[in-house]
Amino acid sequence: MGLTQPGKVIVCGDSHTATHGAFGAIAFGIGTSEVEHVFATQTIWQKKPKRMGIKVTGQLQLGVYAKDIILALIAKYGTDFGVGYAVEFFGDTITNLSMEERMTICNMAIEGGAKMGMIAPDQKTFDYVLNRKYAPENRTAAVQDWQKLYTDEDAKFDALLELDAKNLAPYITWGTNPEMGISVEERFPAIKDHNDALAYDYMNLKPGQAPNDIPIKYVFIGSCTNGRLSDLQEAAKIVAGKKIKADVTGIVVPGSRPVKKEAEKLGLDEVFKAAGFEWREPGCSMCLGMNPDKVPEFVHCASTSNRNFVGRQGKNSRTHLCSPAMAAAAALNGTFVDVRKIVKGAIC
């Protein structure tokens, strides 16, 4: 819509407000009483967070996406690496991401424990915002202001993390928090503590098994993490002209009405329906078990959402986080496969 702009401070009663950080805004979730205070005063009192930089470098392989980057970061550094920090993502990999992919990264900074995630605005940001309904009327002046919001080359961070994405493979989660993730090339790790043991028991999986040992019966493509137009386009490429497995229930939920409208204009709805997916109205849907869209008990779901906690998608549901392309491939195969091979036409 163009309401989110570089340099703005944006708060909302939702932890994934951090998504807006992709535009060079300071955006974070707040509590109900704080929302009331903001409505009343347009101000908010906050303790200054520490600064963390996360440098991501290397060109992504075909079939590897922003979702894989953030899942890999959380698997490597844990769900608490960002506690007490405002996180800035940078590096050539981040620069080369689309705005929608950057939103996915900032969205899941929260799953790494951060208060907020952000990416410095650049020309890609400006072009994206200026094409929207509520972009500033004086565009020249706006861009001149936004161009001042770059990150200094000698910027100092309280902590610095790095990820080499050059050889990154598609990621999935096997357990009950986003940290319990592996690449599609790996096998599930040995049990190292009680939490691992509980996770394996809940998910009905065992150490040493592989992603293609997971029996996927539900697939959810949507959410504030991966319900944007480009997400739907990538998933549609995988399933076009094919049929999902007969025993798999596939649901596609656009992230907003404008996304749904544009997707239908492009014919993506027909692609998904022809493949056997349900095409739904925009909303949170199966991201969380607070509405009728739930994963049945003890069923494994490939989900493009951001959380895989116990019962997140319904009582005793078993959630596996992944990219839209990986979820689409799982719907076709009834298990996880390396979507890079599908993109290259090797299987399916």
Contacts in CASP RR format, 6 or more apart in sequence:
PFRMAT RR
TARGET T0000
AUTHOR 0000-0000-0000
METHOD contacts of the structure
MODEL  1
MGLTQPGKVIVCGDSHTATHGAFGAIAFGIGTSEVEHVFATQTIWQKKPK
RMGIKVTGQLQLGVYAKDIILALIAKYGTDFGVGYAVEFFGDTITNLSME
ERMTICNMAIEGGAKMGMIAPDQKTFDYVLNRKYAPENRTAAVQDWQKLY
TDEDAKFDALLELDAKNLAPYITWGTNPEMGISVEERFPAIKDHNDALAY
DYMNLKPGQAPNDIPIKYVFIGSCTNGRLSDLQEAAKIVAGKKIKADVTG
IVVPGSRPVKKEAEKLGLDEVFKAAGFEWREPGCSMCLGMNPDKVPEFVH
CASTSNRNFVGRQGKNSRTHLCSPAMAAAAALNGTFVDVRKIVKGAIC
1 132 0 8 1.000
1 133 0 8 1.000
1 134 0 8 1.000
1 258 0 8 1.000
2 129 0 8 1.000
2 132 0 8 1.000
2 133 0 8 1.000
2 134 0 8 1.000
2 135 0 8 1.000
3 132 0 8 1.000
3 134 0 8 1.000
4 10 0 8 1.000
4 20 0 8 1.000
4 21 0 8 1.000
4 23 0 8 1.000
4 25 0 8 1.000
4 27 0 8 1.000
4 129 0 8 1.000
5 23 0 8 1.000
5 25 0 8 1.000
5 129 0 8 1.000
5 135 0 8 1.000
5 136 0 8 1.000
5 142 0 8 1.000
5 146 0 8 1.000
6 23 0 8 1.000
6 24 0 8 1.000
6 25 0 8 1.000
6 121 0 8 1.000
6 125 0 8 1.000
6 126 0 8 1.000
6 129 0 8 1.000
6 145 0 8 1.000
6 146 0 8 1.000
6 149 0 8 1.000
7 24 0 8 1.000
7 25 0 8 1.000
7 26 0 8 1.000
7 121 0 8 1.000
7 146 0 8 1.000
7 149 0 8 1.000
8 20 0 8 1.000
8 23 0 8 1.000
8 25 0 8 1.000
8 26 0 8 1.000
8 27 0 8 1.000
9 25 0 8 1.000
9 26 0 8 1.000
9 27 0 8 1.000
10 17 0 8 1.000
10 20 0 8 1.000
10 21 0 8 1.000
10 25 0 8 1.000
10 26 0 8 1.000
10 27 0 8 1.000
10 28 0 8 1.000
11 17 0 8 1.000
11 27 0 8 1.000
11 28 0 8 1.000
11 29 0 8 1.000
11 30 0 8 1.000
11 34 0 8 1.000
11 35 0 8 1.000
11 38 0 8 1.000
11 44 0 8 1.000
12 27 0 8 1.000
12 29 0 8 1.000
12 30 0 8 1.000
12 35 0 8 1.000
13 29 0 8 1.000
13 30 0 8 1.000
13 31 0 8 1.000
13 32 0 8 1.000
13 34 0 8 1.000
13 35 0 8 1.000
14 29 0 8 1.000
15 29 0 8 1.000
15 110 0 8 1.000
16 29 0 8 1.000
16 107 0 8 1.000
16 110 0 8 1.000
16 224 0 8 1.000
16 225 0 8 1.000
16 306 0 8 1.000
17 27 0 8 1.000
17 28 0 8 1.000
17 29 0 8 1.000
17 30 0 8 1.000
18 27 0 8 1.000
18 28 0 8 1.000
18 29 0 8 1.000
18 106 0 8 1.000
18 107 0 8 1.000
18 109 0 8 1.000
18 110 0 8 1.000
18 114 0 8 1.000
18 115 0 8 1.000
18 116 0 8 1.000
18 117 0 8 1.000
18 118 0 8 1.000
19 27 0 8 1.000
19 103 0 8 1.000
19 106 0 8 1.000
19 107 0 8 1.000
19 224 0 8 1.000
20 27 0 8 1.000
20 106 0 8 1.000
21 27 0 8 1.000
21 106 0 8 1.000
21 116 0 8 1.000
21 117 0 8 1.000
21 118 0 8 1.000
21 119 0 8 1.000
22 99 0 8 1.000
22 102 0 8 1.000
22 103 0 8 1.000
22 105 0 8 1.000
22 106 0 8 1.000
22 118 0 8 1.000
22 119 0 8 1.000
22 125 0 8 1.000
23 99 0 8 1.000
23 119 0 8 1.000
23 121 0 8 1.000
23 125 0 8 1.000
23 128 0 8 1.000
23 129 0 8 1.000
24 118 0 8 1.000
24 119 0 8 1.000
24 120 0 8 1.000
24 121 0 8 1.000
24 125 0 8 1.000
24 149 0 8 1.000
25 118 0 8 1.000
26 86 0 8 1.000
26 116 0 8 1.000
26 118 0 8 1.000
27 106 0 8 1.000
27 116 0 8 1.000
27 117 0 8 1.000
27 118 0 8 1.000
28 115 0 8 1.000
28 116 0 8 1.000
30 38 0 8 1.000
30 44 0 8 1.000
34 44 0 8 1.000
37 43 0 8 1.000
37 44 0 8 1.000
38 44 0 8 1.000
49 84 0 8 1.000
49 85 0 8 1.000
49 86 0 8 1.000
49 115 0 8 1.000
49 116 0 8 1.000
50 84 0 8 1.000
50 85 0 8 1.000
50 86 0 8 1.000
50 158 0 8 1.000
50 159 0 8 1.000
51 85 0 8 1.000
51 86 0 8 1.000
51 88 0 8 1.000
51 156 0 8 1.000
51 157 0 8 1.000
51 158 0 8 1.000
51 159 0 8 1.000
52 81 0 8 1.000
52 82 0 8 1.000
52 85 0 8 1.000
52 86 0 8 1.000
52 87 0 8 1.000
52 88 0 8 1.000
52 114 0 8 1.000
52 157 0 8 1.000
52 158 0 8 1.000
52 159 0 8 1.000
52 160 0 8 1.000
52 161 0 8 1.000
53 87 0 8 1.000
53 88 0 8 1.000
53 89 0 8 1.000
53 90 0 8 1.000
53 157 0 8 1.000
53 159 0 8 1.000
53 160 0 8 1.000
53 161 0 8 1.000
54 73 0 8 1.000
54 87 0 8 1.000
54 88 0 8 1.000
54 89 0 8 1.000
54 90 0 8 1.000
54 160 0 8 1.000
54 161 0 8 1.000
54 162 0 8 1.000
54 163 0 8 1.000
55 90 0 8 1.000
55 91 0 8 1.000
55 160 0 8 1.000
55 161 0 8 1.000
55 162 0 8 1.000
55 163 0 8 1.000
56 69 0 8 1.000
56 73 0 8 1.000
56 89 0 8 1.000
56 90 0 8 1.000
56 91 0 8 1.000
56 93 0 8 1.000
56 94 0 8 1.000
56 162 0 8 1.000
56 163 0 8 1.000
56 165 0 8 1.000
57 91 0 8 1.000
57 92 0 8 1.000
57 93 0 8 1.000
57 162 0 8 1.000
57 163 0 8 1.000
57 164 0 8 1.000
57 165 0 8 1.000
57 166 0 8 1.000
58 92 0 8 1.000
58 93 0 8 1.000
58 164 0 8 1.000
58 165 0 8 1.000
58 166 0 8 1.000
59 92 0 8 1.000
59 93 0 8 1.000
59 96 0 8 1.000
59 165 0 8 1.000
59 166 0 8 1.000
60 68 0 8 1.000
60 69 0 8 1.000
60 93 0 8 1.000
60 96 0 8 1.000
60 165 0 8 1.000
60 168 0 8 1.000
61 167 0 8 1.000
61 168 0 8 1.000
61 169 0 8 1.000
61 340 0 8 1.000
62 340 0 8 1.000
62 343 0 8 1.000
62 344 0 8 1.000
63 170 0 8 1.000
63 323 0 8 1.000
63 325 0 8 1.000
63 339 0 8 1.000
63 340 0 8 1.000
63 343 0 8 1.000
64 165 0 8 1.000
64 168 0 8 1.000
64 169 0 8 1.000
64 170 0 8 1.000
64 340 0 8 1.000
65 101 0 8 1.000
65 104 0 8 1.000
65 170 0 8 1.000
65 234 0 8 1.000
65 323 0 8 1.000
65 324 0 8 1.000
65 325 0 8 1.000
66 97 0 8 1.000
66 101 0 8 1.000
66 102 0 8 1.000
66 104 0 8 1.000
66 105 0 8 1.000
66 323 0 8 1.000
67 104 0 8 1.000
67 108 0 8 1.000
67 171 0 8 1.000
67 225 0 8 1.000
67 226 0 8 1.000
67 304 0 8 1.000
67 321 0 8 1.000
67 322 0 8 1.000
67 323 0 8 1.000
67 324 0 8 1.000
68 168 0 8 1.000
68 169 0 8 1.000
68 170 0 8 1.000
68 171 0 8 1.000
68 323 0 8 1.000
69 93 0 8 1.000
69 105 0 8 1.000
69 163 0 8 1.000
69 165 0 8 1.000
69 168 0 8 1.000
70 104 0 8 1.000
70 105 0 8 1.000
70 108 0 8 1.000
70 109 0 8 1.000
70 111 0 8 1.000
71 108 0 8 1.000
71 171 0 8 1.000
71 172 0 8 1.000
71 173 0 8 1.000
71 178 0 8 1.000
71 181 0 8 1.000
71 321 0 8 1.000
71 322 0 8 1.000
72 163 0 8 1.000
72 165 0 8 1.000
72 168 0 8 1.000
72 171 0 8 1.000
72 183 0 8 1.000
73 81 0 8 1.000
73 112 0 8 1.000
73 161 0 8 1.000
73 163 0 8 1.000
74 81 0 8 1.000
74 108 0 8 1.000
74 111 0 8 1.000
74 112 0 8 1.000
74 178 0 8 1.000
74 179 0 8 1.000
74 181 0 8 1.000
75 171 0 8 1.000
75 178 0 8 1.000
75 179 0 8 1.000
75 180 0 8 1.000
75 181 0 8 1.000
75 182 0 8 1.000
76 163 0 8 1.000
77 112 0 8 1.000
77 161 0 8 1.000
78 112 0 8 1.000
78 179 0 8 1.000
79 111 0 8 1.000
79 112 0 8 1.000
79 113 0 8 1.000
79 177 0 8 1.000
79 178 0 8 1.000
79 179 0 8 1.000
80 112 0 8 1.000
80 113 0 8 1.000
81 112 0 8 1.000
81 113 0 8 1.000
81 114 0 8 1.000
81 161 0 8 1.000
82 109 0 8 1.000
82 112 0 8 1.000
82 113 0 8 1.000
82 114 0 8 1.000
82 115 0 8 1.000
83 113 0 8 1.000
83 114 0 8 1.000
84 113 0 8 1.000
84 114 0 8 1.000
84 115 0 8 1.000
85 114 0 8 1.000
85 115 0 8 1.000
85 158 0 8 1.000
85 159 0 8 1.000
86 114 0 8 1.000
86 115 0 8 1.000
86 116 0 8 1.000
86 117 0 8 1.000
86 118 0 8 1.000
87 109 0 8 1.000
87 114 0 8 1.000
87 116 0 8 1.000
87 117 0 8 1.000
87 118 0 8 1.000
88 117 0 8 1.000
88 118 0 8 1.000
88 119 0 8 1.000
88 120 0 8 1.000
88 151 0 8 1.000
88 157 0 8 1.000
89 102 0 8 1.000
89 105 0 8 1.000
89 106 0 8 1.000
89 109 0 8 1.000
89 117 0 8 1.000
89 118 0 8 1.000
89 119 0 8 1.000
90 119 0 8 1.000
90 120 0 8 1.000
90 151 0 8 1.000
93 165 0 8 1.000
94 102 0 8 1.000
94 105 0 8 1.000
94 119 0 8 1.000
95 122 0 8 1.000
97 105 0 8 1.000
98 124 0 8 1.000
98 230 0 8 1.000
99 124 0 8 1.000
99 125 0 8 1.000
99 128 0 8 1.000
100 228 0 8 1.000
100 229 0 8 1.000
100 230 0 8 1.000
100 231 0 8 1.000
101 230 0 8 1.000
102 119 0 8 1.000
103 228 0 8 1.000
104 225 0 8 1.000
104 226 0 8 1.000
104 231 0 8 1.000
105 119 0 8 1.000
106 116 0 8 1.000
106 117 0 8 1.000
106 118 0 8 1.000
106 119 0 8 1.000
107 224 0 8 1.000
107 225 0 8 1.000
107 306 0 8 1.000
108 178 0 8 1.000
108 225 0 8 1.000
108 306 0 8 1.000
109 116 0 8 1.000
109 117 0 8 1.000
110 306 0 8 1.000
111 178 0 8 1.000
111 306 0 8 1.000
111 307 0 8 1.000
112 178 0 8 1.000
120 149 0 8 1.000
120 150 0 8 1.000
120 151 0 8 1.000
121 146 0 8 1.000
121 149 0 8 1.000
121 150 0 8 1.000
122 150 0 8 1.000
125 146 0 8 1.000
126 143 0 8 1.000
126 146 0 8 1.000
129 135 0 8 1.000
130 136 0 8 1.000
130 139 0 8 1.000
130 142 0 8 1.000
130 143 0 8 1.000
135 142 0 8 1.000
136 142 0 8 1.000
168 183 0 8 1.000
169 183 0 8 1.000
169 184 0 8 1.000
169 185 0 8 1.000
169 338 0 8 1.000
169 340 0 8 1.000
170 183 0 8 1.000
170 184 0 8 1.000
170 322 0 8 1.000
170 323 0 8 1.000
170 325 0 8 1.000
170 326 0 8 1.000
170 338 0 8 1.000
170 339 0 8 1.000
170 340 0 8 1.000
171 181 0 8 1.000
171 182 0 8 1.000
171 183 0 8 1.000
171 184 0 8 1.000
171 322 0 8 1.000
171 323 0 8 1.000
172 181 0 8 1.000
172 182 0 8 1.000
172 184 0 8 1.000
172 211 0 8 1.000
172 214 0 8 1.000
172 302 0 8 1.000
172 320 0 8 1.000
172 321 0 8 1.000
172 322 0 8 1.000
172 326 0 8 1.000
172 336 0 8 1.000
173 180 0 8 1.000
173 181 0 8 1.000
173 308 0 8 1.000
173 319 0 8 1.000
173 320 0 8 1.000
173 321 0 8 1.000
173 322 0 8 1.000
174 180 0 8 1.000
174 181 0 8 1.000
174 182 0 8 1.000
174 188 0 8 1.000
174 199 0 8 1.000
174 203 0 8 1.000
174 205 0 8 1.000
174 211 0 8 1.000
174 214 0 8 1.000
174 320 0 8 1.000
175 181 0 8 1.000
175 199 0 8 1.000
175 200 0 8 1.000
175 202 0 8 1.000
175 203 0 8 1.000
175 205 0 8 1.000
175 308 0 8 1.000
175 320 0 8 1.000
176 198 0 8 1.000
176 199 0 8 1.000
176 202 0 8 1.000
176 203 0 8 1.000
176 308 0 8 1.000
176 309 0 8 1.000
176 310 0 8 1.000
177 199 0 8 1.000
177 308 0 8 1.000
177 309 0 8 1.000
178 306 0 8 1.000
178 307 0 8 1.000
178 308 0 8 1.000
178 321 0 8 1.000
180 196 0 8 1.000
180 199 0 8 1.000
180 308 0 8 1.000
182 188 0 8 1.000
182 189 0 8 1.000
182 211 0 8 1.000
184 211 0 8 1.000
184 326 0 8 1.000
184 336 0 8 1.000
184 337 0 8 1.000
184 338 0 8 1.000
184 339 0 8 1.000
185 338 0 8 1.000
186 210 0 8 1.000
186 211 0 8 1.000
187 207 0 8 1.000
187 208 0 8 1.000
187 209 0 8 1.000
187 210 0 8 1.000
188 200 0 8 1.000
188 205 0 8 1.000
188 206 0 8 1.000
188 207 0 8 1.000
188 208 0 8 1.000
188 209 0 8 1.000
188 210 0 8 1.000
189 196 0 8 1.000
189 207 0 8 1.000
189 208 0 8 1.000
190 207 0 8 1.000
190 208 0 8 1.000
191 197 0 8 1.000
191 200 0 8 1.000
191 207 0 8 1.000
200 206 0 8 1.000
200 207 0 8 1.000
202 310 0 8 1.000
202 316 0 8 1.000
202 318 0 8 1.000
203 300 0 8 1.000
203 318 0 8 1.000
204 298 0 8 1.000
204 318 0 8 1.000
205 213 0 8 1.000
205 214 0 8 1.000
211 335 0 8 1.000
211 336 0 8 1.000
211 337 0 8 1.000
212 335 0 8 1.000
212 336 0 8 1.000
212 337 0 8 1.000
213 335 0 8 1.000
214 300 0 8 1.000
214 320 0 8 1.000
214 335 0 8 1.000
214 336 0 8 1.000
215 300 0 8 1.000
215 334 0 8 1.000
215 335 0 8 1.000
216 248 0 8 1.000
216 300 0 8 1.000
216 301 0 8 1.000
216 302 0 8 1.000
216 320 0 8 1.000
216 330 0 8 1.000
216 331 0 8 1.000
216 333 0 8 1.000
216 334 0 8 1.000
216 335 0 8 1.000
216 336 0 8 1.000
217 247 0 8 1.000
217 248 0 8 1.000
217 249 0 8 1.000
217 296 0 8 1.000
217 299 0 8 1.000
217 300 0 8 1.000
217 301 0 8 1.000
217 334 0 8 1.000
218 248 0 8 1.000
218 249 0 8 1.000
218 250 0 8 1.000
218 251 0 8 1.000
218 286 0 8 1.000
218 295 0 8 1.000
218 296 0 8 1.000
218 299 0 8 1.000
218 300 0 8 1.000
218 301 0 8 1.000
218 302 0 8 1.000
219 244 0 8 1.000
219 248 0 8 1.000
219 249 0 8 1.000
219 250 0 8 1.000
219 251 0 8 1.000
219 277 0 8 1.000
219 301 0 8 1.000
219 302 0 8 1.000
219 303 0 8 1.000
219 327 0 8 1.000
219 328 0 8 1.000
219 330 0 8 1.000
219 331 0 8 1.000
220 250 0 8 1.000
220 251 0 8 1.000
220 253 0 8 1.000
220 285 0 8 1.000
220 286 0 8 1.000
220 287 0 8 1.000
220 295 0 8 1.000
220 301 0 8 1.000
220 302 0 8 1.000
220 303 0 8 1.000
220 304 0 8 1.000
220 305 0 8 1.000
220 313 0 8 1.000
220 327 0 8 1.000
221 227 0 8 1.000
221 231 0 8 1.000
221 232 0 8 1.000
221 235 0 8 1.000
221 250 0 8 1.000
221 251 0 8 1.000
221 252 0 8 1.000
221 253 0 8 1.000
221 277 0 8 1.000
221 304 0 8 1.000
221 324 0 8 1.000
221 327 0 8 1.000
221 328 0 8 1.000
222 231 0 8 1.000
222 252 0 8 1.000
222 253 0 8 1.000
222 254 0 8 1.000
222 255 0 8 1.000
222 285 0 8 1.000
222 287 0 8 1.000
222 304 0 8 1.000
222 305 0 8 1.000
222 324 0 8 1.000
223 253 0 8 1.000
223 255 0 8 1.000
223 284 0 8 1.000
223 285 0 8 1.000
223 287 0 8 1.000
223 303 0 8 1.000
223 304 0 8 1.000
223 305 0 8 1.000
223 306 0 8 1.000
224 255 0 8 1.000
224 284 0 8 1.000
224 287 0 8 1.000
224 306 0 8 1.000
225 304 0 8 1.000
225 305 0 8 1.000
225 306 0 8 1.000
226 304 0 8 1.000
226 305 0 8 1.000
226 323 0 8 1.000
226 324 0 8 1.000
227 253 0 8 1.000
227 254 0 8 1.000
227 255 0 8 1.000
227 259 0 8 1.000
227 304 0 8 1.000
227 324 0 8 1.000
228 255 0 8 1.000
228 259 0 8 1.000
229 259 0 8 1.000
229 262 0 8 1.000
229 263 0 8 1.000
231 304 0 8 1.000
231 324 0 8 1.000
232 252 0 8 1.000
232 254 0 8 1.000
232 259 0 8 1.000
232 263 0 8 1.000
232 268 0 8 1.000
232 272 0 8 1.000
232 324 0 8 1.000
233 266 0 8 1.000
233 268 0 8 1.000
234 323 0 8 1.000
234 324 0 8 1.000
234 325 0 8 1.000
234 328 0 8 1.000
235 252 0 8 1.000
235 272 0 8 1.000
235 324 0 8 1.000
235 325 0 8 1.000
235 327 0 8 1.000
235 328 0 8 1.000
236 268 0 8 1.000
236 271 0 8 1.000
236 272 0 8 1.000
236 328 0 8 1.000
237 325 0 8 1.000
237 343 0 8 1.000
238 325 0 8 1.000
238 328 0 8 1.000
238 329 0 8 1.000
238 332 0 8 1.000
238 339 0 8 1.000
238 342 0 8 1.000
238 343 0 8 1.000
238 348 0 8 1.000
239 271 0 8 1.000
239 272 0 8 1.000
239 275 0 8 1.000
239 277 0 8 1.000
239 328 0 8 1.000
239 331 0 8 1.000
239 332 0 8 1.000
240 271 0 8 1.000
240 275 0 8 1.000
241 271 0 8 1.000
241 274 0 8 1.000
241 275 0 8 1.000
242 275 0 8 1.000
242 332 0 8 1.000
242 348 0 8 1.000
243 275 0 8 1.000
243 276 0 8 1.000
243 332 0 8 1.000
244 250 0 8 1.000
244 275 0 8 1.000
244 276 0 8 1.000
244 277 0 8 1.000
244 331 0 8 1.000
244 332 0 8 1.000
245 331 0 8 1.000
245 332 0 8 1.000
245 333 0 8 1.000
245 334 0 8 1.000
247 334 0 8 1.000
248 330 0 8 1.000
248 331 0 8 1.000
248 334 0 8 1.000
249 278 0 8 1.000
250 276 0 8 1.000
250 277 0 8 1.000
250 278 0 8 1.000
250 331 0 8 1.000
251 277 0 8 1.000
251 278 0 8 1.000
251 280 0 8 1.000
251 285 0 8 1.000
251 286 0 8 1.000
251 293 0 8 1.000
252 272 0 8 1.000
252 277 0 8 1.000
252 278 0 8 1.000
252 279 0 8 1.000
252 280 0 8 1.000
253 280 0 8 1.000
253 281 0 8 1.000
253 282 0 8 1.000
253 283 0 8 1.000
253 285 0 8 1.000
253 286 0 8 1.000
254 260 0 8 1.000
254 263 0 8 1.000
254 280 0 8 1.000
254 282 0 8 1.000
255 282 0 8 1.000
255 283 0 8 1.000
256 282 0 8 1.000
257 282 0 8 1.000
259 282 0 8 1.000
260 281 0 8 1.000
260 282 0 8 1.000
263 269 0 8 1.000
269 279 0 8 1.000
272 279 0 8 1.000
273 279 0 8 1.000
275 331 0 8 1.000
277 331 0 8 1.000
284 290 0 8 1.000
284 291 0 8 1.000
285 291 0 8 1.000
285 293 0 8 1.000
286 293 0 8 1.000
286 294 0 8 1.000
286 295 0 8 1.000
286 301 0 8 1.000
286 303 0 8 1.000
286 305 0 8 1.000
286 313 0 8 1.000
287 303 0 8 1.000
287 305 0 8 1.000
287 306 0 8 1.000
287 307 0 8 1.000
287 313 0 8 1.000
288 305 0 8 1.000
288 307 0 8 1.000
288 312 0 8 1.000
288 313 0 8 1.000
289 311 0 8 1.000
289 312 0 8 1.000
289 313 0 8 1.000
289 314 0 8 1.000
289 317 0 8 1.000
294 313 0 8 1.000
294 314 0 8 1.000
294 315 0 8 1.000
294 317 0 8 1.000
295 301 0 8 1.000
295 313 0 8 1.000
295 314 0 8 1.000
295 317 0 8 1.000
295 318 0 8 1.000
295 319 0 8 1.000
296 317 0 8 1.000
297 314 0 8 1.000
297 315 0 8 1.000
297 316 0 8 1.000
297 317 0 8 1.000
298 316 0 8 1.000
298 318 0 8 1.000
299 317 0 8 1.000
299 318 0 8 1.000
300 318 0 8 1.000
300 320 0 8 1.000
301 313 0 8 1.000
301 317 0 8 1.000
301 318 0 8 1.000
301 319 0 8 1.000
301 320 0 8 1.000
302 320 0 8 1.000
302 322 0 8 1.000
302 326 0 8 1.000
302 327 0 8 1.000
302 330 0 8 1.000
302 331 0 8 1.000
302 336 0 8 1.000
303 313 0 8 1.000
303 319 0 8 1.000
303 320 0 8 1.000
303 321 0 8 1.000
303 322 0 8 1.000
303 327 0 8 1.000
304 321 0 8 1.000
304 322 0 8 1.000
304 323 0 8 1.000
304 324 0 8 1.000
304 327 0 8 1.000
305 312 0 8 1.000
305 313 0 8 1.000
305 319 0 8 1.000
305 321 0 8 1.000
306 321 0 8 1.000
307 319 0 8 1.000
307 321 0 8 1.000
308 319 0 8 1.000
308 320 0 8 1.000
308 321 0 8 1.000
309 319 0 8 1.000
311 317 0 8 1.000
311 319 0 8 1.000
312 319 0 8 1.000
313 319 0 8 1.000
320 336 0 8 1.000
322 330 0 8 1.000
322 336 0 8 1.000
323 339 0 8 1.000
325 339 0 8 1.000
325 342 0 8 1.000
325 343 0 8 1.000
326 336 0 8 1.000
326 339 0 8 1.000
328 339 0 8 1.000
329 336 0 8 1.000
329 337 0 8 1.000
329 339 0 8 1.000
329 342 0 8 1.000
329 348 0 8 1.000
330 336 0 8 1.000
330 337 0 8 1.000
332 348 0 8 1.000
333 348 0 8 1.000
337 347 0 8 1.000
337 348 0 8 1.000
341 347 0 8 1.000
342 348 0 8 1.000
END
